[in-house]
Amino acid sequence: MNTPNASAHGGENKNDETQALRNRYPYNSVFTASDGLATVMVYIPKFYLDEVIRGASHSVHPAFLVNGKELDGIYVSKFQNVVIDDCAHSLPDRDPAVHINYDTAELACKRCGKGFHLMTAAEWGALALLCQKNGWFPYGNNDFGKDIRETEVTARISYHTDEGRRVCRVATGTGPVEWSHNRRADGIYDLNGNVWEWTGGIRLVYGELQMTPDQKADWRALDAQTGEWLSPDGKGTTENSVKLDFVDGAWQFISGTITSLVNGARFCAFADVTAHPSLCESVKELLYTYGLLPNGECEEQKVVSLYANNGAAERMAFRGGRWGQGRNAGVLKICFDDPRSYAGEAVGFRSVYRPYMNQ
């Protein structure tokens, strides 16, 4: 397993900062990125689908597959990222990077070095499944500086609106342990609220679901009848592909022609998202795997929403929600409503590092 080499970059001062973070987070991994600065990561070991999805196959979760090879685990940014000299970093007590579009966020992650990349939909889905399996969906900044289930502001304010100085963003990792994915200090922070997070490897093209399977670069549609990958036609009308339709007031993954195609945002509770019976079992399993379809029953699925635009040429995905959405923010929250060019005050990102095997 290859990991970034802290000793190979930067001067004494940078090494001191890296060591200070290692002392502060002894149960996490502190790497040195290509610019010589530290980044704090949380190791997530490989797991299989039947460990987190009832009735699923005994297959490794796709978050741990790269070019057909299985990884023992991945390293996820402990904190929503900041950008220093165009390079993404996971650092505590910082105002998270915002006003950054999809392509810029993706490039900032890659600049950290080989193996670093923008968190993918598969990786976010893996975290969501772990949270559900462990019975803990993390709290976060979803009520202007606090969680709506809390009574006081519990994190350091890093940005507020001009009008009335109402709290908006909070500094990374400054919330209580309830804001981490595992309810422990060694966990991943701020997956619920604060700022939305771009996720890679997934998009809608005129409502057609497209992904980059096995962490490769090429976009593929998904055959609803076989679960095989298809070369998309670019119009969202690839034969037999999985598409997102709005049926009876709720989103449904279908295999035929979209009946309600609208270039505008619509939403429903995540618990109400369904898959048409014509979709084969392997496709449904993949939708569960990516956190796109309700897996079993839990309260979290009822209070968060899936927002989507199935009439635009391309819509990328945000996850997690933002600072003022209350219970409607969380790990299961999804939004396919903005183009890759969008950059706003409430959208950031998070990098992931794959232990590369010189692929």
Buried (B, 14 or more C-beta within 10 A) or exposed (E): EEBBEBEEBBEEEBBEBBEEBBEEBEEBBBBBBBBBBBBBBBBBEBBBBEEBBEEBEEEBBBBBBBEEEEBEBBBBBBBBBBBBEEBBBBBBEBBBBBEBBBEBBBBBBBBBBBBBBBBBBBBBBBBBBBBBBEEBBBBBBBBBBBBBEBEEBBBBBBBBEEEEEEBBBBBBBBBBBBBBBBBEBBBBBBBBBBBBBBBBBBBBBBBBBBBBBBBBEEBBBBBBBEBBBBEBEEEBBBEBBBBBBBBEEBBBBBBEEBEEBBEEBBBBBBBBBBBBEEBBEBBBBBBBBBBBBBBEEBEBBBBBBBBBBBBBEBBBBBBBBBBBBBBBBBBBBBBBBBBBEBBBBBBBBBBBBBBBEEE
